[in-house]
Amino acid sequence: MNNKKMNSQKVYQGPERIEARSLLYATGKLEKDIGKKPLIGVVNSFNEIVPGHFHLRSISDAAKLGVAAGGGIPVEFPSIAICDGIAMSHAGMHYPLASRELIADSIEAMAKAHGLDGLVLIPNCDKIVPGMMMAALRLNIPSIVVSGGPMATGYYKDEAADYSTCIEQVAAYKLGEKSKEEMEEYAHAACPSCGSCAGMFTANSMNCLSEVLGLALPYNGTIPSYYGDRIALAKMAGERSVDLVKEDIKPRDIVTEESFNNAIVVDMAIAGSTNTTLHLPAIAHECGIELSLEKFDEISKNTPNLCHISPSGDKFMFDLHMAGGIPAIMNELNKKGLLNVELKNINGNTIEENIRGKETRNHDVIRPIDNPFNEQGGIAVLKGNIAPDGCVVKSAAVRTEMLRHRGKAVVFNSMESATEGIFNGKVQKGNVVIIKYEGPKGGPGMREMLTPTSAIVGMHLDNDVALVTDGRFSGATRGAAIGHVSPEAMEGGPFAIIEDGDIIDIDIPNRSINIDLSEEEIQERLNNLEKQEPKIKEGYLVRYARAVSSANKGAILE
């Protein structure tokens, strides 16, 4: 063990710290352990409403057994965890992205206040994974991530189903294609177990990238939630957390600028959620590293897309795990030298050691590097006169015929009005749906637009209609859905000046998005733009809206 004094020794050891020890004794801690064994915080985001977190007591119990077996003292404490899927389509969607900062701040507060020596972080869903990694890098005490794992693939009448296909059934009902009884049958079938939703949505994207960044053990992103291997992984993570304290290995010893480059490469290969362009920069910010939106596009242009996991295709996280998981993908990418494999993982090995011999077991799921789905990555960054600081699209989930699109704008100032407009026929083939004032400040909270994008798919308009917003998208979104427009409308960006009938020109291959107006016309509209009143005027979200940065900077608090 290194000779550095542990945090817990500073807080609990010696006659002057009798009161702190007394309070630990009140929780049943042993005198012989305090100040001698590392005090490991086990951060459990368990709750009884979110399927991704419903089973995390068993993960936490396993992690605590591992901590104890490794010679540490496990101390469990909770983290909030919002389900984006449940929050979708109503006022609750203002809160998920904003909760990322609450999660990081609360872990910081608990760890600092109680003199913790290390952390085992147990997230599973969309904002909880990045929030916990942000905390780890901010605190820079020995930390390891072990997630809850993806849920089982659902099936409805012998066809695969998941959360993404489930929400698209709303349009089928409105079109008379499904009865109420069939809708209920589908609801029972689509999400059949605990765990994060079964596709390559935000939660699973970030859980996979936790491996690539080096903060989680191999296969953390893909081992199913219901496998014994997931429990074993938690035990190993708990035991390893104690070794990390003894060896004085901290997150910033593992995670470097090159680690983020690796993460973006893998993100492009797996066609991860567009939300990774918010979360990776926010995590990097905690290390003092600036990760620009341009970096994502630069890497995307040079990285082949190897996977089409739902919503980009008909495969699911279970299929990806059985095909070899993230180690197999990284091994494939390394055949073209696209990764820095000398970097370390939290298990003490280099990436090269972790991926050596991890060949793909199913080339329908993970394409060979010489035969990718696409020569470029799954996410594209567009720029133009309505998005001078950029916007983002999951290009791997866009139909070929929609990669270039020119159409009349149909403008809405909220997600709800857009969804209603799509369902009531206001949106016609060839249109471009514009949803303003849903950015980090304008939302506030940068709400996910899965309801209107699913409405477009469900109304059979995804071959003909694009959607552009300063809000964001669920990882479950598919189609020509372009989000994160920066600067956002609430900041007075040119996106705010779009009116019904304006011509919007989208060219994803050439990374451009423009309104068909002269610079003089744009400036005149900007000069006459009326400032919008905030949608929410009380509570946490008011403070959040004042402090949050633009989407192109990761929606961090400044």
C-alpha positions as CSV (number, residue, x, y, z in Angstrom):
1,M,0.0,0.0,0.0
2,N,1.3,3.5,-0.8
3,N,2.4,5.7,2.2
4,K,-0.1,8.5,1.4
5,K,-2.5,9.2,4.2
6,M,-6.0,8.2,3.4
7,N,-8.9,10.8,3.4
8,S,-10.7,8.8,6.0
9,Q,-7.6,8.9,8.3
10,K,-7.7,12.7,8.2
11,V,-11.4,12.7,9.2
12,Y,-11.7,9.8,11.7
13,Q,-8.2,9.1,13.3
14,G,-6.7,10.5,16.5
15,P,-8.1,11.9,19.8
16,E,-9.1,15.1,18.1
17,R,-11.6,13.2,15.8
18,I,-13.4,11.3,18.6
19,E,-16.8,12.8,17.6
20,A,-16.5,11.6,14.0
21,R,-15.5,8.1,15.2
22,S,-18.4,8.0,17.6
23,L,-20.8,8.6,14.8
24,L,-19.3,5.8,12.8
25,Y,-19.6,3.5,15.8
26,A,-23.3,4.3,15.8
27,T,-23.6,2.7,12.4
28,G,-21.9,-0.5,13.6
29,K,-18.4,0.1,12.2
30,L,-15.6,-1.7,14.0
31,E,-12.9,0.1,15.9
32,K,-10.2,-2.1,14.4
33,D,-11.2,-1.1,10.9
34,I,-11.6,2.7,11.2
35,G,-8.6,4.6,9.8
36,K,-6.9,1.3,8.8
37,K,-9.1,0.1,6.0
38,P,-10.2,2.3,3.0
39,L,-13.7,3.8,3.4
40,I,-15.4,3.1,0.0
41,G,-18.6,4.9,-0.9
42,V,-20.9,2.7,-2.9
43,V,-23.2,5.1,-4.8
44,N,-26.4,3.2,-5.6
45,S,-29.0,4.9,-7.9
46,F,-31.6,2.3,-7.0
47,N,-35.3,3.3,-7.0
48,E,-38.6,1.5,-7.4
49,I,-39.9,3.4,-10.4
50,V,-37.2,3.1,-13.0
51,P,-36.6,-0.4,-14.6
52,G,-33.0,0.5,-15.2
53,H,-32.5,0.9,-11.5
54,F,-35.1,-1.4,-10.0
55,H,-32.6,-4.2,-9.6
56,L,-29.6,-2.3,-8.4
57,R,-29.8,-3.4,-4.8
58,S,-28.4,-6.8,-5.9
59,I,-25.6,-5.0,-7.8
60,S,-24.8,-2.9,-4.8
61,D,-24.9,-5.9,-2.4
62,A,-22.4,-7.6,-4.7
63,A,-20.2,-4.6,-4.9
64,K,-20.2,-4.2,-1.1
65,L,-19.2,-7.9,-0.8
66,G,-16.3,-7.2,-3.1
67,V,-15.2,-4.2,-1.1
68,A,-15.2,-6.2,2.1
69,A,-13.4,-9.1,0.4
70,G,-10.8,-6.7,-0.8
71,G,-10.2,-5.3,2.7
72,G,-12.3,-2.1,2.6
73,I,-15.2,-0.7,4.5
74,P,-18.3,-0.3,2.1
75,V,-20.6,2.5,2.9
76,E,-23.7,2.8,0.6
77,F,-25.5,6.0,-0.2
78,P,-28.1,6.9,-2.8
79,S,-28.3,8.9,-6.0
80,I,-31.4,10.1,-7.7
81,A,-32.2,8.6,-11.1
82,I,-34.8,9.9,-13.5
83,C,-36.2,7.7,-16.3
84,D,-36.2,9.7,-19.5
85,G,-38.8,7.3,-21.0
86,I,-41.2,8.0,-18.2
87,A,-40.5,11.7,-18.2
88,M,-41.1,11.8,-22.0
89,S,-43.9,13.9,-23.5
90,H,-44.8,16.0,-20.4
91,A,-43.3,18.6,-18.0
92,G,-41.1,15.9,-16.4
93,M,-38.8,16.0,-19.5
94,H,-37.4,19.4,-18.3
95,Y,-35.6,17.6,-15.5
96,P,-33.4,14.6,-16.8
97,L,-30.5,16.6,-18.3
98,A,-30.6,19.1,-15.4
99,S,-30.4,16.1,-13.0
100,R,-27.0,15.2,-14.3
101,E,-25.5,18.2,-12.5
102,L,-27.5,17.4,-9.3
103,I,-26.1,13.8,-9.4
104,A,-22.5,15.0,-9.8
105,D,-22.9,17.7,-7.1
106,S,-24.5,15.4,-4.6
107,I,-21.8,12.7,-4.9
108,E,-19.1,15.4,-4.5
109,A,-20.9,16.6,-1.3
110,M,-21.2,13.2,0.2
111,A,-17.6,12.1,-0.6
112,K,-16.0,15.4,0.6
113,A,-18.1,15.7,3.7
114,H,-17.5,12.1,4.9
115,G,-13.8,11.7,4.0
116,L,-14.3,8.8,1.5
117,D,-11.2,7.1,0.2
118,G,-12.8,5.7,-3.0
119,L,-16.0,5.1,-4.8
120,V,-17.9,2.3,-6.5
121,L,-20.4,4.1,-8.8
122,I,-23.6,2.2,-9.7
123,P,-25.6,4.0,-12.4
124,N,-27.6,2.6,-15.3
125,C,-29.7,5.2,-17.2
126,D,-29.2,8.2,-19.4
127,K,-28.0,11.1,-17.2
128,I,-26.9,9.0,-14.2
129,V,-23.9,7.4,-16.0
130,P,-22.3,10.7,-17.1
131,G,-23.3,12.4,-13.8
132,M,-21.4,9.8,-11.8
133,M,-18.4,9.9,-14.1
134,M,-18.4,13.7,-13.9
135,A,-18.3,13.3,-10.1
136,A,-15.4,10.8,-10.2
137,L,-13.2,13.0,-12.3
138,R,-14.1,16.1,-10.3
139,L,-13.3,14.5,-7.0
140,N,-10.3,12.5,-8.5
141,I,-10.4,9.9,-5.8
142,P,-10.0,6.2,-6.7
143,S,-13.3,5.3,-8.5
144,I,-14.8,2.5,-10.6
145,V,-18.1,2.3,-12.5
146,V,-20.3,-0.8,-12.6
147,S,-23.6,-0.4,-14.3
148,G,-26.9,-2.3,-14.0
149,G,-26.8,-3.6,-17.6
150,P,-29.3,-3.7,-20.5
151,M,-32.8,-5.3,-20.3
152,A,-33.9,-8.2,-22.3
153,T,-35.1,-7.7,-25.9
154,G,-38.9,-7.6,-26.1
155,Y,-41.1,-9.4,-28.6
156,Y,-44.6,-8.7,-29.9
157,K,-46.2,-11.3,-32.1
158,D,-42.8,-12.8,-33.0
159,E,-41.3,-9.4,-33.9
160,A,-38.6,-7.8,-31.8
161,A,-39.8,-4.8,-29.8
162,D,-38.2,-2.2,-27.4
163,Y,-39.0,1.2,-26.0
164,S,-38.3,2.9,-29.4
165,T,-40.8,0.8,-31.3
166,C,-43.3,1.0,-28.4
167,I,-43.6,4.8,-28.5
168,E,-44.1,4.6,-32.3
169,Q,-47.3,2.6,-31.7
170,V,-49.1,5.8,-30.6
171,A,-49.3,6.9,-34.2
172,A,-50.5,3.4,-35.2
173,Y,-53.4,3.8,-32.7
174,K,-54.3,7.2,-34.0
175,L,-54.3,5.9,-37.6
176,G,-56.6,3.0,-36.5
177,E,-54.0,0.4,-37.2
178,K,-54.0,-0.8,-33.5
179,S,-56.8,-1.2,-31.0
180,K,-56.6,-0.2,-27.3
181,E,-56.3,-3.9,-26.4
182,E,-53.4,-4.4,-28.9
183,M,-51.7,-1.2,-27.5
184,E,-51.8,-2.7,-24.0
185,E,-50.4,-6.0,-25.3
186,Y,-47.5,-4.1,-26.8
187,A,-46.9,-2.2,-23.6
188,H,-46.5,-5.5,-21.8
189,A,-44.2,-7.0,-24.5
190,A,-41.8,-4.1,-25.3
191,C,-39.8,-3.8,-22.0
192,P,-39.8,-7.3,-20.5
193,S,-37.2,-7.0,-17.7
194,C,-35.2,-4.8,-15.4
195,G,-32.3,-3.0,-17.0
196,S,-31.6,-0.1,-19.3
197,C,-33.7,-0.1,-22.5
198,A,-32.5,-2.7,-25.0
199,G,-31.2,-0.6,-27.9
200,M,-28.2,1.6,-28.4
201,F,-29.9,4.5,-26.7
202,T,-28.2,7.0,-24.4
203,A,-27.9,4.8,-21.3
204,N,-26.3,1.9,-23.2
205,S,-24.1,4.2,-25.3
206,M,-22.7,5.8,-22.1
207,N,-22.3,2.5,-20.3
208,C,-20.3,1.2,-23.3
209,L,-18.2,4.3,-23.4
210,S,-17.4,4.0,-19.6
211,E,-15.4,0.9,-20.7
212,V,-13.6,2.8,-23.4
213,L,-12.7,5.7,-21.1
214,G,-11.2,3.1,-18.8
215,L,-13.4,3.8,-15.7
216,A,-15.3,0.5,-16.0
217,L,-14.3,-3.1,-16.4
218,P,-14.6,-4.8,-19.8
219,Y,-18.2,-5.8,-20.8
220,N,-19.7,-3.3,-18.4
221,G,-21.8,-1.9,-21.2
222,T,-23.2,-5.1,-22.6
223,I,-23.6,-7.9,-20.0
224,P,-27.4,-8.3,-19.6
225,S,-29.0,-7.1,-16.4
226,Y,-30.3,-10.5,-15.6
227,Y,-27.0,-12.5,-16.0
228,G,-25.0,-13.8,-13.1
229,D,-22.0,-12.3,-14.9
230,R,-23.4,-8.9,-14.0
231,I,-23.3,-9.8,-10.3
232,A,-19.8,-11.1,-10.6
233,L,-18.7,-7.9,-12.4
234,A,-20.0,-5.9,-9.4
235,K,-18.1,-8.1,-7.0
236,M,-14.9,-7.6,-9.0
237,A,-15.5,-3.8,-9.2
238,G,-15.9,-3.7,-5.4
239,E,-12.7,-5.6,-4.8
240,R,-10.8,-3.6,-7.4
241,S,-11.9,-0.3,-5.7
242,V,-9.9,-1.2,-2.7
243,D,-6.8,-2.0,-4.8
244,L,-7.2,1.4,-6.5
245,V,-6.9,3.1,-3.1
246,K,-4.0,1.0,-2.1
247,E,-2.2,1.7,-5.4
248,D,-3.3,5.3,-5.4
249,I,-4.8,5.1,-8.9
250,K,-7.2,8.0,-9.5
251,P,-9.6,8.6,-12.4
252,R,-7.4,11.3,-14.0
253,D,-4.5,8.8,-14.0
254,I,-6.7,6.7,-16.3
255,V,-8.7,9.2,-18.3
256,T,-6.8,11.5,-20.6
257,E,-7.5,13.5,-23.8
258,E,-6.5,10.4,-25.8
259,S,-9.2,8.5,-23.8
260,F,-11.8,10.8,-25.1
261,N,-10.6,10.4,-28.6
262,N,-10.9,6.6,-28.2
263,A,-14.4,7.1,-26.8
264,I,-15.5,9.2,-29.8
265,V,-14.1,6.6,-32.2
266,V,-16.0,3.8,-30.5
267,D,-19.1,6.0,-30.3
268,M,-19.0,6.5,-34.1
269,A,-18.4,2.8,-34.7
270,I,-21.5,1.8,-32.6
271,A,-23.7,4.7,-33.8
272,G,-24.3,5.8,-30.2
273,S,-26.8,8.3,-29.0
274,T,-26.5,12.0,-30.1
275,N,-26.5,12.7,-26.4
276,T,-22.9,11.6,-26.2
277,T,-22.0,14.9,-27.8
278,L,-23.4,16.5,-24.6
279,H,-22.1,14.1,-22.0
280,L,-18.5,13.4,-23.2
281,P,-17.7,17.2,-23.3
282,A,-19.2,17.6,-19.8
283,I,-17.1,14.7,-18.4
284,A,-14.0,16.1,-20.2
285,H,-14.7,19.5,-18.6
286,E,-14.2,18.0,-15.2
287,C,-10.7,17.1,-16.2
288,G,-10.0,20.5,-17.6
289,I,-10.1,19.1,-21.2
290,E,-12.1,21.0,-23.9
291,L,-13.9,18.6,-26.2
292,S,-15.4,20.5,-29.1
293,L,-18.3,19.5,-31.3
294,E,-15.9,19.7,-34.3
295,K,-13.8,16.9,-32.7
296,F,-16.8,14.5,-33.0
297,D,-17.3,15.4,-36.7
298,E,-13.5,15.1,-37.5
299,I,-13.4,11.6,-35.9
300,S,-16.7,10.6,-37.5
301,K,-15.3,11.3,-41.0
302,N,-12.5,8.9,-40.4
303,T,-14.3,6.1,-38.4
304,P,-16.3,3.3,-40.0
305,N,-19.8,2.5,-38.6
306,L,-19.6,-1.2,-37.6
307,C,-22.9,-1.6,-35.8
308,H,-26.6,-1.0,-36.4
309,I,-28.2,-1.6,-33.0
310,S,-31.7,-0.4,-32.5
311,P,-32.9,2.3,-33.4
312,S,-30.3,2.2,-36.3
313,G,-31.1,-1.4,-37.1
314,D,-32.8,-4.6,-36.0
315,K,-30.2,-5.8,-33.5
316,F,-30.2,-5.2,-29.8
317,M,-27.8,-5.0,-26.8
318,F,-28.1,-8.7,-26.1
319,D,-27.0,-9.4,-29.7
320,L,-24.0,-7.1,-29.3
321,H,-22.9,-8.8,-26.1
322,M,-23.2,-12.3,-27.7
323,A,-21.1,-11.0,-30.7
324,G,-18.3,-10.0,-28.4
325,G,-19.2,-6.6,-26.9
326,I,-17.1,-3.5,-26.8
327,P,-13.7,-5.4,-26.6
328,A,-14.6,-7.1,-30.0
329,I,-15.5,-3.7,-31.5
330,M,-12.3,-2.1,-30.2
331,N,-10.2,-5.1,-31.5
332,E,-11.8,-4.6,-34.9
333,L,-11.1,-0.8,-34.9
334,N,-7.5,-1.5,-33.8
335,K,-6.9,-3.5,-37.0
336,K,-6.8,-0.1,-38.8
337,G,-4.9,1.6,-35.9
338,L,-7.9,3.8,-35.0
339,L,-7.3,3.6,-31.2
340,N,-4.6,4.4,-28.8
341,V,-4.3,0.9,-27.2
342,E,-1.5,1.8,-24.8
343,L,-3.9,3.6,-22.5
344,K,-4.8,1.9,-19.2
345,N,-8.1,0.4,-18.0
346,I,-9.2,0.6,-14.4
347,N,-8.4,-3.2,-14.2
348,G,-4.7,-2.4,-14.5
349,N,-4.3,-3.7,-18.0
350,T,-3.7,-1.7,-21.2
351,I,-6.4,-1.6,-23.8
352,E,-4.2,-3.7,-26.0
353,E,-4.1,-6.4,-23.3
354,N,-7.9,-6.3,-22.7
355,I,-8.8,-6.6,-26.4
356,R,-6.1,-9.0,-27.6
357,G,-7.8,-12.0,-29.2
358,K,-11.3,-10.7,-28.7
359,E,-12.6,-11.5,-32.2
360,T,-16.1,-10.8,-33.4
361,R,-18.4,-13.8,-33.1
362,N,-21.2,-12.5,-35.3
363,H,-20.4,-10.3,-38.3
364,D,-24.1,-9.5,-38.8
365,V,-23.9,-7.6,-35.5
366,I,-20.3,-6.2,-35.6
367,R,-19.2,-5.7,-39.2
368,P,-15.5,-6.4,-40.1
369,I,-13.5,-3.3,-40.4
370,D,-13.1,-3.9,-44.1
371,N,-16.8,-4.3,-44.7
372,P,-18.6,-1.6,-42.5
373,F,-22.2,-0.5,-42.7
374,N,-20.7,2.9,-43.7
375,E,-17.2,4.3,-44.2
376,Q,-18.1,7.2,-41.8
377,G,-19.3,7.2,-38.2
378,G,-22.9,7.1,-37.0
379,I,-23.1,10.8,-35.9
380,A,-22.7,13.9,-38.1
381,V,-22.3,17.6,-37.1
382,L,-23.9,20.1,-39.4
383,K,-23.3,23.8,-39.6
384,G,-24.9,26.7,-41.5
385,N,-26.7,30.0,-41.2
386,I,-29.3,28.7,-38.8
387,A,-26.7,26.7,-36.7
388,P,-23.4,28.6,-36.9
389,D,-22.1,26.8,-33.8
390,G,-23.3,23.4,-35.1
391,C,-26.1,20.8,-34.7
392,V,-26.1,17.0,-34.5
393,V,-27.8,14.1,-36.3
394,K,-27.6,10.4,-35.8
395,S,-26.8,9.8,-39.5
396,A,-26.7,6.0,-39.2
397,A,-30.5,6.1,-38.3
398,V,-31.4,8.3,-41.3
399,R,-32.9,6.8,-44.5
400,T,-30.7,7.2,-47.6
401,E,-33.4,9.3,-49.3
402,M,-33.4,11.8,-46.4
403,L,-29.7,12.4,-46.2
404,R,-30.4,15.4,-48.5
405,H,-33.7,17.3,-48.0
406,R,-35.0,20.6,-49.0
407,G,-38.5,21.7,-47.8
408,K,-40.8,24.3,-46.3
409,A,-40.6,25.0,-42.6
410,V,-43.5,24.3,-40.3
411,V,-42.6,26.1,-37.1
412,F,-43.5,25.3,-33.5
413,N,-42.4,26.8,-30.2
414,S,-42.7,23.6,-28.1
415,M,-42.6,19.8,-28.3
416,E,-46.3,19.5,-27.4
417,S,-47.5,21.8,-30.2
418,A,-45.3,20.0,-32.7
419,T,-46.6,16.6,-31.8
420,E,-50.2,17.9,-32.1
421,G,-49.4,19.4,-35.5
422,I,-47.9,16.2,-36.8
423,F,-50.9,14.1,-35.7
424,N,-53.5,16.6,-36.9
425,G,-52.1,16.9,-40.5
426,K,-50.5,20.3,-40.3
427,V,-47.2,18.6,-41.3
428,Q,-47.2,17.3,-44.9
429,K,-44.8,15.3,-47.0
430,G,-41.7,17.3,-47.9
431,N,-41.9,19.6,-44.9
432,V,-39.2,20.4,-42.3
433,V,-40.6,20.5,-38.8
434,I,-38.9,23.3,-36.7
435,I,-39.2,23.2,-32.9
436,K,-37.7,26.2,-31.2
437,Y,-37.2,27.2,-27.6
438,E,-36.4,23.7,-26.4
439,G,-32.6,24.2,-25.8
440,P,-30.8,24.1,-22.4
441,K,-32.0,27.6,-21.5
442,G,-35.2,27.7,-23.5
443,G,-36.6,24.3,-22.6
444,P,-35.4,24.7,-20.0
445,G,-33.4,21.5,-19.7
446,M,-33.2,20.7,-23.4
447,R,-36.1,18.3,-23.6
448,E,-35.9,15.1,-25.7
449,M,-38.1,15.2,-28.9
450,L,-38.8,11.5,-29.1
451,T,-42.6,12.1,-29.1
452,P,-42.6,14.2,-32.3
453,T,-40.0,12.1,-34.1
454,S,-41.9,8.9,-33.2
455,A,-45.0,10.6,-34.5
456,I,-43.3,11.3,-37.8
457,V,-42.3,7.6,-38.1
458,G,-45.6,6.3,-36.9
459,M,-47.5,8.6,-39.4
460,H,-45.3,7.1,-42.2
461,L,-43.7,10.4,-42.9
462,D,-40.1,9.5,-42.1
463,N,-39.3,9.1,-45.8
464,D,-40.4,12.6,-46.5
465,V,-40.1,14.9,-43.4
466,A,-37.1,16.2,-41.5
467,L,-37.2,17.7,-38.0
468,V,-34.8,20.3,-36.6
469,T,-34.7,21.6,-33.0
470,D,-32.5,23.2,-30.4
471,G,-33.7,20.5,-28.1
472,R,-32.2,17.0,-28.1
473,F,-33.3,13.5,-28.9
474,S,-33.6,10.2,-27.1
475,G,-31.0,7.7,-28.2
476,A,-34.2,5.8,-29.4
477,T,-34.8,8.4,-32.1
478,R,-34.5,7.5,-35.8
479,G,-35.1,9.4,-38.9
480,A,-33.8,12.8,-40.2
481,A,-33.9,14.3,-36.7
482,I,-31.4,17.1,-36.2
483,G,-30.9,18.6,-32.8
484,H,-28.7,20.6,-30.4
485,V,-28.9,23.6,-32.7
486,S,-26.5,26.2,-31.4
487,P,-26.8,29.0,-30.5
488,E,-30.3,28.1,-29.3
489,A,-33.4,30.2,-30.0
490,M,-33.6,31.4,-26.4
491,E,-30.2,33.0,-26.7
492,G,-31.3,34.9,-29.8
493,G,-29.5,32.7,-32.3
494,P,-30.6,32.7,-36.0
495,F,-32.6,29.5,-35.4
496,A,-35.1,31.8,-33.7
497,I,-35.9,33.7,-36.9
498,I,-37.3,30.8,-38.9
499,E,-40.9,31.3,-40.0
500,D,-43.6,29.1,-41.6
501,G,-42.9,28.6,-45.3
502,D,-39.2,29.4,-45.2
503,I,-37.1,26.9,-47.2
504,I,-34.7,24.8,-45.2
505,D,-31.9,23.1,-47.1
506,I,-30.3,20.0,-45.3
507,D,-27.2,18.2,-46.7
508,I,-26.0,15.6,-44.2
509,P,-23.1,14.2,-46.3
510,N,-21.8,17.7,-46.8
511,R,-22.5,18.7,-43.2
512,S,-24.6,21.7,-44.0
513,I,-28.0,23.2,-42.9
514,N,-29.2,26.5,-44.1
515,I,-32.3,28.7,-44.5
516,D,-32.8,30.1,-48.0
517,L,-32.5,33.8,-47.0
518,S,-29.9,36.4,-47.6
519,E,-27.6,37.6,-44.8
520,E,-29.4,40.9,-44.9
521,E,-32.8,39.3,-44.4
522,I,-31.5,37.2,-41.6
523,Q,-30.1,40.2,-39.8
524,E,-33.3,42.2,-40.3
525,R,-35.3,39.4,-38.7
526,L,-32.7,39.2,-35.8
527,N,-33.0,43.0,-35.2
528,N,-36.8,42.6,-34.9
529,L,-36.8,39.4,-32.8
530,E,-38.9,39.6,-29.7
531,K,-37.4,38.2,-26.5
532,Q,-39.3,35.2,-25.2
533,E,-40.5,34.9,-21.6
534,P,-39.0,31.9,-19.7
535,K,-41.4,28.9,-19.7
536,I,-40.7,28.1,-16.0
537,K,-40.4,30.8,-13.4
538,E,-39.8,29.0,-10.1
539,G,-37.7,26.2,-8.6
540,Y,-34.4,24.5,-9.6
541,L,-34.9,24.9,-13.3
542,V,-34.8,28.8,-13.0
543,R,-31.3,28.5,-11.5
544,Y,-30.3,25.9,-14.0
545,A,-31.4,28.0,-17.0
546,R,-29.4,31.0,-15.8
547,A,-26.2,29.0,-15.5
548,V,-26.3,26.4,-18.3
549,S,-24.1,26.7,-21.3
550,S,-25.0,26.1,-25.0
551,A,-25.4,22.5,-26.3
552,N,-22.2,22.7,-28.3
553,K,-20.3,23.1,-25.0
554,G,-22.0,20.1,-23.4
555,A,-24.7,22.0,-21.6
556,I,-22.4,22.4,-18.6
557,L,-23.1,24.8,-15.8
558,E,-20.9,27.9,-16.0
